[in-house]
Amino acid sequence: MHTQSARSPRLALLAASLGFVIICLDVTVVNVALGRIRETLSASSTELEWVLNAYTLAFASLLLSAGALGDRLGARGVFACGFAIFTLASVACGLAPGAATLVAARIAQGVGAALCVTSSLSLLNASFPDPRSRAKAVSIWAGTAALALGAGPVVGGLLVDGFGWPSIFLINVPFGVAGIWLTLAHAPDTVRNAARRFDLPGQMLAIVSLAALMFGVVESGRRGWDSPAVRTCIAFFVVFGVLFVLVEKWQRHPMLPLSLFRNPVVNVSSLIGLSLNFGYYGLMFAMSLFFQSVRGYTPLETGLAFLPMTAVVTVANLVSGAMTARFGYRLPMVVGQALAAVGFLSFGLIKGSSSYLTITAPLLAIGVGVALAVPSINTALLANIDTRFVGVASGVLNTARQIGGALGVGVFGSLVVGASSNLVSGLHAAAMLAGAVMTAGVVIAIAGLKSTRSTTQRERHASSV
């Protein structure tokens, strides 16, 4: 084991970035493999939705508790443990003989991802005690993850076409092994807070409530909204959701302090974050099926078809930062959502025989719009939250975004499955819904936020992922 003096902050940053990169990569890389997974495992469209949503559901429901675990046990050990779980689960995904096994392995991946993400920022905080160095490290950490999200479809297409769909999971193994070694060798441990408690009742209620919601939404495409099973799940979501709120109100150490929601910025940022991910990840799922089932594209061609949308993310993130610094965080938030709304509504004109240029224009509008808006919600949160509660507030925002992504895949998937005889009509309905959600987000941003120029260093370096 390395001594404290032998530890390298740069290698600790590399470890944290590796973990975040492969976790973000797995959010988008799977989309282009859906067609091959369906063929190889004889998976239904509903099972394909669960391949995506099982990961996101576990990730979202455990984020807040994973943060508490890192505080109590030390970030380095929790990060390494999460990285190990994620790596082993990736092997299980690549070797899965059927859809059910793949979904179970994806749940394990989500568990590992939650442990990694919540601890990675704590590791950077401990590795870079100087504020200026820390801000630069966080920018690198966030930037590499943004590139991973954008590169996911193309990387996935290359791997699936060249080595088969299991390769998108097995490629995580060497990165996982390297990341674990770098973490144990070079990342300093954080101060352990023995007073930090794990909220088991709240965590269990959150899992049951969110799982019921996801099952109801995903299964609605196959069973219909009037199905007893779907209605029961929605009822379970409401009942257990209410119980969760009551438990968190009474808990001495809640995983979700309800007092946070007295701050309107937390509410607005979380709602907008949820809506942005709802549209973006729902569209990625539906368009992957469109490109492969309607247009007959290979996985690589599908990844390349997404490239214009994903390639603009990094550039638009930089533009968003400049706009925020000059005009405040509300302008890019409003402009971004408005642009994304126009893109989604434009999908009503898309046909199966439409030219690629006709399809690309709305994709570009959505990619630029989402990339403009996402940094601004992080900046708004950092500008209006007491520094003592930034970690918990960020956890709330990231949880809302993950739930939005899972709901997007579920709702888009149910509409596409419900229109299986004409996938394009289902895509139209889903895009119109997303356009309406984005429009509502514009109204929420205008009415619910007062914009101020971001002048502090921590705002300028707000995470764009």
PyMOL commands that set and color helices and strands:
alter all, ss='L'
color gray80, all
select helices_A, chain A and resi 4-6+9-28+31-41+45-73+75-94+99-127+131-163+167-170+172-186+200-223+228-250+258-262+264-294+299-327+330-349+356-384+387-418+423-448+457-460
alter helices_A, ss='H'
color red, helices_A
deselect
rebuild
show_as cartoon
